Amino acid sequence: MVDVTVTVVVDPSSGQHNLDCRHNLSRSIKRDVIN
């Protein structure tokens, strides 16, 4: 969760990019948890 928050804070100039990063990180975290 910390990684997702940091990504959003570090790159505030591109909202769409932030959404993509959050989505990708969330998927990665879920995949790690499942595996």
N, C-alpha and C positions, 0 to 999 in steps of 0.2 A: 504493500500500500504506500509506503514511503517513496518508493521509486516513481510511482505514478504521480504523486503530488509534486515531487521535485521536477519531473519533466514539464508539468504544467507551469510551474513557477519560472523555470529557467528560460522557457521560450514563449513569452506572452505575446509576441508580435504576430504569431500565426495561429489563430484560433482553430482552423481546420486541421492544421498539423498537430496541434495539441490533442484534438479529439482522436486522430489516427493513432498517435502514440499511446494514449490511454487505452484505446481499444486493443491495440497489439499487446501491450504489457498485461492487460487484464487476461487476454487469451493465453499468453505465455504462463502467467501465474496459475490459471486454472488448469492448464495442461500439466504443469509441474505437480500440482496438488493431486490430480487424478493419477498420474504416473507415480 
